[in-house]
Amino acid sequence: MKRLFAGDSDTGCVRSANQDYWHTDAEGRFFVVADGMGGHAGGEEASRIATESIREYLEADWANDITAPVLLQNAIDKANAAILQDQREHPARSDMGTTVVIVMVRDEQFWFCHIGDSRLYRLRGHEIQQISEDHTWIAKAVQNGIVTAEESRVHPWRHMLLQCLGREDLRPIHVQKIELHPEDRLLMCSDGLTEELTDSMIATKMKQTRSCSQAARALIDAAKEHGGRDNITVVIISNELPGAAP
C-alpha cells in the first residue's frame, strides 16, 4: 500500500496569529500537531518548540534500537524539557504550554500518543471514531455523567486542560497502537476544528474526496464557515492504492 498524507493550517476568522504548529515527515514516518497557549508569543513558541524538539529527536534517534513506545515517550519528555528550559530563560513566557498529538509509523505499525485536547480520529467507511481521549475537565465530566456530550460542546469549562506540555508535573503518557484497514484514514487536528464541527460533519467532509490535501482544506474551510473562532490545523494520513491523489 502507498501511504498518503497532507496537512494544512489556518489562523481562523478571529485570531490575529496562529499558535498551532504542525509537521509531516517527508518520508511519512511521523506526524505532529500542537496547539499552544499562554498568550500570543507564548503559545506560538510553546507549539513551535514542542514540534521542533519532537522532530529533531525522532530524526536523530530513528535508526536506534528503541521500541516505538519508548521512542515516543522520549520525544514527549524532550519536548517538555525544552519548553521548561525556555520558560526559565524567558520569564515572560513562564505560563506557556501546548497540547500535542503524534502519530508514528514504525515497521508498518501505526502508533500514537497525545497530551491535551488535540485529537486523533479514524475514519473507516462511513464511521468516524475519536481514538484519543481528551485530557480535559469536560471529558472527565462527560465520562462521569456530570454533563452530557451535547452540553459539553458549549460548557464554559470545556477548554480546561488537565495535562499539557510545559509543566513540571507532567504525568507519563500512554502510547497506543492504531489498527488500520487499507481504506482507513487518520485525522489529527487542533480543537479549532472540533470546536466548530461535530464528528458527523467532519466525517461527511472527509468522505467527499479521497485526496488528503483537498479533505484537509475542506475541513478548515467548513470550520471557518461555522465561526472559525480559533486557529485550525488538520493533518490527514491514509493508506491508498498506488496512483491515488495526495
BAFI-3210 file (N, C-alpha, C; in Angstrom, 3 decimals, decimal comma, padded with zeros to 6 digits):
// residues 246
n [1|2|3|4|5|6|7|8|9|10|11|12|13|14|15|16|17|18|19|20|21|22|23|24|25|26|27|28|29|30|31|32|33|34|35|36|37|38|39|40|41|42|43|44|45|46|47|48|49|50|51|52|53|54|55|56|57|58|59|60|61|62|63|64|65|66|67|68|69|70|71|72|73|74|75|76|77|78|79|80|81|82|83|84|85|86|87|88|89|90|91|92|93|94|95|96|97|98|99|100|101|102|103|104|105|106|107|108|109|110|111|112|113|114|115|116|117|118|119|120|121|122|123|124|125|126|127|128|129|130|131|132|133|134|135|136|137|138|139|140|141|142|143|144|145|146|147|148|149|150|151|152|153|154|155|156|157|158|159|160|161|162|163|164|165|166|167|168|169|170|171|172|173|174|175|176|177|178|179|180|181|182|183|184|185|186|187|188|189|190|191|192|193|194|195|196|197|198|199|200|201|202|203|204|205|206|207|208|209|210|211|212|213|214|215|216|217|218|219|220|221|222|223|224|225|226|227|228|229|230|231|232|233|234|235|236|237|238|239|240|241|242|243|244|245|246]
n.u [000,840|000,352|001,355|-000,325|-000,456|-001,284|-001,235|-002,600|-003,058|-004,688|-005,248|-007,818|-010,964|-010,996|-008,741|-005,563|-003,102|-001,380|-001,260|-000,958|001,055|002,621|003,820|004,796|006,532|008,778|009,217|007,066|007,124|006,474|004,152|003,003|000,920|000,402|-000,960|-000,689|-000,631|-001,000|-000,831|-000,069|002,756|003,765|002,150|002,651|005,398|005,556|004,198|005,749|008,336|007,836|007,060|009,304|011,295|010,397|010,494|013,291|014,385|013,203|014,122|016,881|017,190|015,916|016,971|018,036|018,048|015,365|012,265|008,992|007,068|008,836|010,376|008,491|007,710|010,126|010,397|008,291|009,107|011,498|010,460|008,878|010,851|012,326|010,524|010,187|012,797|012,941|011,015|012,331|014,409|013,068|011,156|008,779|007,309|006,518|004,147|003,429|002,292|001,484|-000,673|-000,357|-000,344|000,814|001,504|003,015|004,763|006,129|007,994|005,833|003,708|001,236|001,370|000,370|000,426|-000,640|-001,128|-003,306|-005,971|-005,839|-006,721|-007,062|-008,547|-010,168|-011,285|-013,402|-014,824|-018,074|-018,014|-016,821|-014,386|-013,314|-010,134|-008,207|-008,315|-009,610|-007,647|-009,083|-011,113|-013,801|-014,112|-013,747|-015,918|-018,075|-017,591|-018,047|-020,715|-021,584|-022,090|-023,783|-022,847|-023,753|-024,175|-021,559|-020,370|-020,842|-020,176|-018,829|-016,389|-015,117|-012,620|-010,721|-007,735|-006,349|-003,872|-000,843|001,926|004,856|004,863|005,993|004,913|004,105|002,395|003,165|002,793|000,441|001,219|-000,144|-001,162|-002,414|-004,931|-005,266|-007,222|-006,906|-008,372|-008,787|-008,621|-006,670|-007,183|-005,660|-005,926|-006,204|-008,090|-009,467|-010,779|-012,612|-014,102|-015,838|-017,031|-019,059|-018,509|-019,841|-020,145|-017,482|-016,818|-018,492|-017,391|-014,822|-015,421|-016,121|-014,031|-011,149|-008,690|-006,104|-005,082|-007,079|-009,228|-008,297|-008,206|-010,897|-012,073|-010,975|-012,001|-014,726|-014,857|-014,212|-016,396|-018,301|-017,707|-014,992|-013,441|-011,015|-007,541|-006,956|-005,910|-005,043|-004,170|-004,060|-003,867|-003,357|-003,666|-003,439|-004,447|-001,923|-001,197|-003,220|-004,568|-002,674]
n.v [-001,198|002,299|005,024|007,971|011,467|014,668|018,070|021,063|024,458|027,171|030,535|031,162|032,893|034,853|035,107|036,826|035,751|032,661|030,077|027,410|024,589|022,419|019,320|017,243|014,404|014,012|011,477|010,128|008,998|010,012|012,252|015,411|017,462|020,469|022,644|025,711|027,633|030,409|033,185|035,440|035,450|033,433|031,103|030,602|030,087|027,864|025,749|025,634|025,044|022,544|020,936|021,130|020,084|017,441|016,571|016,833|015,027|012,530|012,250|012,105|009,815|007,758|005,484|004,026|001,244|001,211|000,740|001,464|002,597|003,567|005,327|007,308|008,170|009,227|011,306|013,002|013,656|015,034|017,235|018,449|019,116|020,958|023,082|023,836|024,680|026,928|028,506|029,110|030,656|032,766|034,539|035,940|034,234|032,252|030,932|029,541|026,849|023,748|021,658|018,389|016,026|012,985|010,906|007,921|005,828|002,772|000,103|-000,569|-000,506|001,444|003,965|006,005|008,956|011,397|014,651|016,627|018,304|018,191|016,216|012,751|011,029|008,215|007,365|005,050|003,547|004,655|005,484|007,443|007,629|008,832|008,414|009,256|010,384|013,156|015,178|016,733|018,710|018,681|016,371|014,383|014,996|014,353|011,637|010,810|011,310|013,815|015,964|016,096|014,838|016,578|018,948|019,450|020,660|023,358|024,121|026,277|025,496|023,887|024,028|023,600|022,286|019,206|018,200|019,290|020,050|021,586|021,675|020,947|018,817|016,890|014,015|010,508|009,429|007,588|005,347|004,115|001,480|001,762|000,347|-000,218|-000,529|-001,150|000,895|002,847|006,133|008,512|011,273|014,048|016,791|020,199|021,796|023,829|022,914|020,935|022,424|023,790|021,989|019,071|015,544|014,034|015,898|016,319|013,760|013,651|015,646|014,562|012,261|013,176|013,427|011,599|012,660|013,655|016,247|017,906|017,215|018,081|020,860|021,335|020,734|022,720|025,039|024,599|024,738|027,422|028,588|028,032|029,709|029,794|030,411|029,920|029,038|026,685|023,492|020,747|017,414|014,752|011,284|008,470|005,124|004,094|002,827|002,357|005,235|006,876|010,150|012,651]
n.w [000,000|-000,547|001,310|001,964|002,664|004,067|005,192|006,722|007,782|009,460|010,435|011,175|011,737|013,676|015,418|015,500|015,158|014,523|016,701|016,497|015,509|013,205|011,772|009,087|008,401|005,747|004,747|005,662|008,208|010,728|012,364|013,521|015,528|017,192|019,650|020,887|023,985|026,288|025,928|023,175|022,108|023,765|023,298|020,559|020,650|022,396|021,029|018,727|019,759|020,956|018,726|017,026|018,696|019,048|016,373|015,826|017,691|016,942|014,298|014,759|016,382|015,110|013,775|015,819|018,108|019,497|021,060|019,717|021,632|023,653|022,166|021,464|024,027|024,937|023,098|023,838|026,435|025,882|024,494|026,478|028,351|026,842|026,557|029,240|029,789|028,124|029,350|031,733|030,781|029,636|031,390|030,882|029,401|031,086|031,677|029,456|027,366|025,683|023,739|022,262|019,613|018,351|015,634|014,648|012,387|012,446|011,364|009,771|011,533|013,074|015,559|018,361|020,454|022,878|024,355|026,145|024,365|021,594|018,852|017,676|015,084|013,505|010,359|009,073|006,479|006,571|009,129|011,803|014,339|017,443|018,504|020,339|023,762|025,280|027,405|029,477|031,725|031,041|029,502|031,405|032,998|031,321|031,032|033,651|033,921|034,694|033,013|029,844|026,553|024,594|026,074|026,733|024,560|024,687|027,182|029,698|030,823|029,012|027,819|029,738|030,543|031,700|031,392|029,856|027,708|029,061|031,769|035,062|036,435|034,624|033,732|033,100|029,712|027,659|025,243|022,305|020,067|016,721|014,933|011,572|008,645|005,097|003,723|005,573|007,094|008,890|011,030|012,337|014,548|015,718|018,384|017,217|015,013|015,967|017,708|016,120|014,330|014,339|014,994|013,036|010,999|010,326|009,353|007,089|005,414|005,003|003,582|001,124|-000,630|-001,763|-001,711|000,361|000,774|-000,321|001,316|003,804|003,417|002,903|005,358|007,002|005,757|006,196|008,993|009,338|008,086|009,972|012,013|012,937|015,270|016,459|015,899|013,281|012,589|010,573|009,869|007,636|007,162|005,132|003,889|000,688|-002,561|-005,075|-007,071|-006,244|-005,583|-003,839]
ca.u [000,000|001,046|000,906|-000,545|-000,713|-001,241|-001,646|-002,878|-003,353|-005,272|-005,424|-009,221|-011,655|-010,998|-007,393|-004,639|-001,886|-001,601|-000,479|-000,795|002,272|002,478|004,906|004,661|007,825|008,777|009,184|005,836|007,412|005,796|003,319|002,808|000,082|000,477|-001,812|-000,077|-001,422|-000,186|-000,591|000,329|004,114|003,963|001,515|003,382|006,682|005,394|003,867|006,914|009,398|007,451|007,090|010,680|012,019|009,959|011,049|014,739|014,687|012,828|015,034|018,212|017,215|015,038|017,661|018,486|017,259|014,458|010,892|008,130|006,563|009,920|010,745|007,501|007,804|011,325|010,129|007,458|009,942|012,404|009,680|008,508|012,065|012,699|009,619|010,533|014,044|012,625|010,307|013,331|015,206|012,187|010,093|007,518|006,589|006,550|002,878|003,097|002,194|000,919|-001,146|000,333|-000,721|001,831|001,300|004,289|004,684|007,404|007,842|004,475|002,707|000,908|001,315|000,098|000,341|-001,106|-001,263|-004,261|-007,213|-005,688|-007,328|-006,828|-009,736|-010,045|-012,462|-013,484|-016,086|-018,900|-017,971|-015,661|-014,186|-012,250|-009,241|-007,614|-009,234|-009,217|-007,189|-009,782|-012,114|-015,114|-014,135|-013,959|-017,285|-018,955|-017,327|-018,627|-022,134|-021,884|-022,718|-023,992|-021,967|-024,293|-023,888|-020,116|-019,939|-020,983|-019,884|-017,767|-015,126|-014,748|-011,227|-009,840|-006,876|-005,794|-002,469|-000,269|003,373|005,295|004,557|006,907|004,203|003,545|002,293|003,566|001,793|000,120|001,451|-001,065|-001,194|-003,602|-005,222|-005,788|-007,536|-006,353|-009,112|-008,957|-007,856|-006,489|-007,270|-005,099|-006,405|-006,314|-009,501|-010,124|-011,671|-013,689|-014,946|-016,825|-017,678|-019,321|-017,844|-020,544|-019,817|-016,114|-016,864|-019,109|-016,411|-013,733|-015,914|-016,404|-012,866|-010,091|-007,458|-005,818|-004,913|-008,382|-010,041|-007,790|-008,650|-012,355|-012,385|-010,633|-012,972|-016,005|-014,724|-014,276|-017,782|-019,086|-017,249|-013,535|-013,062|-009,665|-006,687|-007,423|-004,851|-005,516|-003,285|-004,767|-002,958|-004,143|-003,053|-004,277|-003,935|-000,963|-001,773|-004,231|-004,149|-002,259]
ca.v [000,000|003,578|005,929|009,340|012,362|016,105|018,899|022,470|025,224|028,478|031,377|031,247|034,141|035,778|035,300|037,574|034,958|031,218|029,452|025,998|024,248|021,040|018,803|015,936|013,912|013,824|010,041|009,561|008,196|010,571|013,432|016,128|018,660|021,085|023,824|026,425|028,514|031,232|034,491|035,455|034,947|032,186|029,991|030,320|029,497|026,541|024,758|025,512|024,341|021,141|020,252|021,042|019,170|016,088|016,274|016,651|013,792|011,353|012,133|011,722|008,502|006,825|004,244|003,329|000,071|001,661|000,369|002,595|003,302|004,305|006,425|008,370|008,713|010,066|012,523|013,871|014,145|016,035|018,437|019,094|019,706|022,119|024,184|024,263|025,434|028,229|029,262|029,625|031,679|033,880|034,550|036,467|033,106|031,187|030,192|028,963|025,400|023,321|020,297|017,753|014,664|012,435|009,597|007,408|004,547|002,083|-001,284|-000,656|-000,437|002,810|004,241|007,412|009,439|012,780|015,402|017,721|018,071|017,981|014,890|011,796|010,301|007,237|007,224|003,706|003,528|005,824|005,703|008,127|007,318|009,547|007,436|009,897|010,792|014,500|015,393|017,947|018,566|018,388|014,965|013,599|015,251|013,548|010,239|010,555|011,588|015,128|016,714|015,278|015,154|017,772|020,087|019,687|021,469|024,787|024,332|027,285|024,890|022,836|024,151|023,442|021,122|018,507|017,959|019,924|020,172|022,828|021,575|020,080|017,645|016,128|012,589|009,627|009,315|006,247|005,142|003,066|001,063|002,084|-000,686|000,399|-001,296|-000,474|002,082|003,782|007,374|009,131|012,729|014,732|018,173|021,036|021,939|024,818|022,182|020,247|023,425|024,278|020,909|017,817|014,392|013,637|016,890|016,022|012,556|013,994|016,373|013,668|011,272|013,805|013,309|010,705|013,440|014,133|017,698|018,525|016,999|018,958|022,226|021,387|020,773|024,056|025,987|024,371|025,284|028,883|028,932|027,888|030,676|029,898|031,231|029,581|028,506|025,375|022,704|019,420|016,504|013,535|010,210|007,409|004,089|004,055|002,079|003,158|006,108|007,768|011,553|013,019]
ca.w [000,000|-000,617|002,359|001,538|003,786|003,796|006,318|006,433|008,992|009,183|011,624|011,524|011,426|014,812|015,960|014,648|014,975|014,565|017,758|016,162|014,764|012,757|010,944|008,457|007,971|004,293|004,458|006,209|009,403|011,897|012,121|014,783|015,599|018,519|019,821|022,003|024,842|027,177|025,322|021,767|021,901|024,495|022,612|019,329|020,986|023,003|019,998|017,845|020,478|021,114|017,437|016,544|019,574|018,688|015,055|015,924|018,411|016,159|013,168|015,228|017,031|014,401|013,415|017,014|018,505|020,560|020,735|019,377|022,810|024,317|021,275|021,607|025,387|024,967|022,313|024,677|027,540|025,320|024,185|027,732|028,920|026,037|026,903|030,596|029,702|027,542|030,382|032,682|030,106|029,266|032,410|030,344|028,811|032,097|031,744|028,159|027,275|024,407|023,532|021,146|019,220|017,460|015,011|014,163|011,671|012,636|010,909|009,217|012,590|013,471|016,990|018,656|021,830|022,879|025,601|025,991|023,621|020,158|018,716|016,607|014,647|012,428|009,504|008,475|005,759|006,871|010,571|012,342|015,756|018,125|019,119|021,515|024,824|025,701|028,777|029,884|032,782|030,473|029,080|032,626|033,457|030,477|031,395|034,975|033,891|035,285|031,923|028,645|025,439|023,934|026,948|026,783|023,426|024,989|028,602|029,850|031,244|028,062|027,398|030,895|030,338|032,856|031,060|028,678|027,753|029,674|033,204|035,804|036,951|033,507|034,056|031,982|028,655|027,185|023,814|021,877|018,674|015,932|013,945|010,349|007,458|003,924|003,284|006,698|007,127|010,199|011,094|013,502|014,464|016,911|018,760|016,374|014,112|016,682|018,354|015,151|013,578|015,037|014,383|011,817|009,970|009,911|008,529|005,814|004,600|004,618|002,624|-000,163|-001,507|-001,304|-001,647|001,715|000,774|-000,542|002,510|004,861|003,130|003,034|006,789|007,505|005,215|006,877|010,354|009,220|007,769|011,202|013,016|012,908|016,424|016,910|014,844|012,820|011,960|010,186|009,149|007,253|006,769|004,522|003,055|-000,509|-003,700|-005,855|-008,071|-005,670|-005,493|-002,481]
c.u [000,879|000,492|000,826|-000,834|-000,623|-001,692|-001,883|-003,230|-003,843|-005,452|-006,864|-009,762|-011,539|-009,581|-006,507|-003,356|-002,233|-000,682|-000,406|000,534|002,147|003,648|004,508|006,034|007,772|008,693|007,944|006,052|006,670|005,144|002,998|001,843|000,133|-000,329|-001,351|-001,041|-000,476|000,150|-000,034|001,699|004,321|003,388|002,241|004,692|006,536|005,111|005,034|008,025|009,078|007,599|008,507|011,517|011,676|010,554|012,541|015,097|014,378|013,748|016,403|018,263|016,404|015,702|018,140|017,541|016,409|013,045|010,067|007,590|007,631|010,337|009,781|007,534|009,013|011,099|009,294|008,289|010,903|011,664|009,308|009,709|012,476|011,819|009,939|011,821|013,790|011,875|011,297|014,142|014,394|010,999|008,756|006,676|006,444|005,256|002,522|003,063|001,615|000,348|-000,281|-000,301|000,296|001,362|002,633|004,060|006,063|007,210|006,401|003,375|002,501|000,794|000,915|000,216|-000,126|-001,125|-002,249|-005,461|-007,068|-005,991|-006,789|-008,120|-009,341|-011,365|-012,395|-014,839|-016,859|-018,832|-016,684|-015,593|-013,059|-011,407|-008,579|-008,701|-008,773|-008,770|-007,769|-010,762|-013,442|-015,200|-014,374|-015,390|-018,296|-018,827|-018,004|-020,111|-022,539|-022,553|-022,893|-023,000|-022,430|-024,000|-022,407|-019,639|-020,026|-020,654|-018,731|-016,417|-014,596|-013,290|-010,243|-009,042|-006,434|-004,318|-002,084|001,246|003,749|005,003|005,508|006,231|003,547|003,560|002,726|002,436|001,546|000,333|000,612|-000,886|-002,480|-003,789|-005,886|-006,082|-007,053|-007,073|-009,344|-008,149|-007,797|-006,574|-006,673|-005,533|-006,295|-007,794|-010,199|-011,049|-012,865|-014,569|-016,084|-017,624|-017,899|-018,589|-018,509|-020,275|-018,408|-016,098|-017,432|-018,123|-015,295|-014,165|-016,150|-015,239|-011,870|-008,767|-007,250|-005,730|-006,248|-009,290|-009,610|-008,278|-010,151|-012,768|-012,101|-011,645|-014,328|-015,972|-014,807|-015,695|-018,677|-018,566|-015,754|-012,968|-011,647|-008,840|-007,113|-006,279|-005,329|-004,385|-004,070|-003,759|-003,794|-003,244|-003,972|-003,671|-002,949|-001,683|-002,849|-003,678|-003,765|-003,187]
c.v [001,254|004,509|007,348|010,207|013,813|016,846|020,324|023,162|026,604|029,237|031,387|032,638|035,209|036,105|036,043|036,806|033,487|030,605|027,934|025,813|022,783|020,628|017,450|015,533|013,586|012,356|009,360|008,717|008,695|011,904|014,079|017,293|019,171|022,372|024,559|027,306|029,330|032,578|034,354|034,821|033,599|030,989|029,605|029,610|028,082|025,479|024,550|024,705|022,860|020,381|020,077|020,092|017,717|015,678|015,971|015,343|012,562|011,168|011,612|010,285|007,437|005,476|003,454|002,193|000,418|001,275|001,620|003,312|004,127|005,506|007,600|008,988|009,635|011,379|013,510|014,468|015,227|017,338|019,181|019,791|020,966|023,321|024,715|025,085|026,826|029,112|029,877|030,764|032,921|033,916|035,084|035,362|031,947|030,375|029,515|027,433|025,036|021,913|019,681|016,396|014,215|011,090|009,173|006,051|003,896|000,601|-001,564|-000,748|001,028|002,894|005,694|007,684|010,884|013,334|016,532|017,340|018,184|016,512|014,055|011,042|009,242|007,189|005,865|003,581|004,803|006,198|006,407|007,860|008,175|008,524|008,006|010,250|012,126|014,519|016,724|017,651|018,118|016,938|014,057|013,771|014,457|012,073|009,860|010,897|012,917|016,038|015,755|015,695|016,422|019,026|020,442|020,609|022,967|025,100|025,327|026,707|023,867|022,899|023,955|022,146|020,525|018,178|018,800|019,896|021,542|022,858|020,584|018,773|016,826|014,637|011,748|009,475|007,841|006,206|003,946|002,730|001,549|000,970|-000,037|-000,657|-000,507|000,811|003,096|005,050|007,894|010,645|013,204|016,190|018,883|021,268|023,077|024,180|021,630|021,201|023,852|023,166|019,693|016,680|013,988|014,620|016,657|014,819|012,854|014,693|015,447|012,673|011,862|013,729|012,330|011,436|013,975|015,659|018,415|018,365|017,905|020,390|022,368|021,454|022,154|025,093|025,841|024,931|026,807|029,346|028,861|028,771|030,871|030,687|030,972|029,184|027,071|024,669|021,280|018,668|015,225|012,532|009,056|006,386|003,887|003,135|002,955|003,997|007,024|009,169|011,884|014,059]
c.w [000,000|000,461|001,810|002,743|003,319|005,046|005,885|007,739|008,608|010,493|012,095|011,267|012,512|015,280|014,963|014,377|015,101|015,615|017,593|015,432|014,378|011,892|010,370|007,942|006,486|003,906|005,026|007,443|010,635|011,550|013,466|014,585|017,028|018,533|021,076|022,763|025,717|026,586|023,918|021,562|022,565|023,778|021,343|019,620|021,534|021,953|019,045|018,509|020,597|019,799|016,929|017,394|019,252|017,340|015,150|016,616|017,562|014,953|013,604|015,736|016,297|014,160|014,632|017,374|019,729|020,151|020,465|020,614|023,520|023,476|021,428|022,998|025,503|024,222|023,120|025,804|027,057|025,050|025,456|028,361|028,160|026,354|028,289|030,600|029,138|028,550|031,365|032,068|029,752|030,235|031,905|029,722|029,806|032,172|030,420|028,242|025,924|024,509|022,429|020,877|018,175|016,924|014,423|013,487|011,741|012,313|010,468|010,278|012,976|014,993|017,179|020,148|021,769|024,300|025,336|025,145|022,109|019,906|017,559|016,350|013,614|011,671|008,832|007,799|006,023|008,359|010,982|013,842|016,306|018,870|020,361|022,522|025,384|027,159|029,266|031,010|032,191|030,009|030,283|033,128|032,639|030,848|032,705|035,056|034,500|034,262|030,745|027,561|024,722|024,755|026,921|025,670|023,700|026,444|028,752|030,265|030,236|027,628|028,560|030,765|031,667|032,645|029,855|028,812|028,307|031,157|033,858|036,207|035,832|033,841|032,854|030,970|028,324|025,682|023,381|020,400|018,016|014,912|012,730|009,296|006,242|003,526|004,406|006,482|008,555|010,051|012,409|013,413|015,799|017,193|018,026|015,355|014,864|017,486|017,428|014,478|014,474|014,328|013,072|010,679|009,435|008,977|007,149|004,889|004,119|003,554|001,234|-001,136|-000,913|-001,200|-000,236|001,760|000,572|000,677|003,647|004,654|003,295|004,499|007,371|007,028|005,918|008,290|010,337|008,903|008,997|012,335|013,043|014,057|016,932|015,694|014,524|012,103|011,751|009,486|008,883|006,701|006,245|003,855|001,866|-001,560|-004,476|-006,915|-007,539|-005,540|-004,071|-001,885]
res [m|k|r|l|f|a|g|d|s|d|t|g|c|v|r|s|a|n|q|d|y|w|h|t|d|a|e|g|r|f|f|v|v|a|d|g|m|g|g|h|a|g|g|e|e|a|s|r|i|a|t|e|s|i|r|e|y|l|e|a|d|w|a|n|d|i|t|a|p|v|l|l|q|n|a|i|d|k|a|n|a|a|i|l|q|d|q|r|e|h|p|a|r|s|d|m|g|t|t|v|v|i|v|m|v|r|d|e|q|f|w|f|c|h|i|g|d|s|r|l|y|r|l|r|g|h|e|i|q|q|i|s|e|d|h|t|w|i|a|k|a|v|q|n|g|i|v|t|a|e|e|s|r|v|h|p|w|r|h|m|l|l|q|c|l|g|r|e|d|l|r|p|i|h|v|q|k|i|e|l|h|p|e|d|r|l|l|m|c|s|d|g|l|t|e|e|l|t|d|s|m|i|a|t|k|m|k|q|t|r|s|c|s|q|a|a|r|a|l|i|d|a|a|k|e|h|g|g|r|d|n|i|t|v|v|i|i|s|n|e|l|p|g|a|a|p]
***
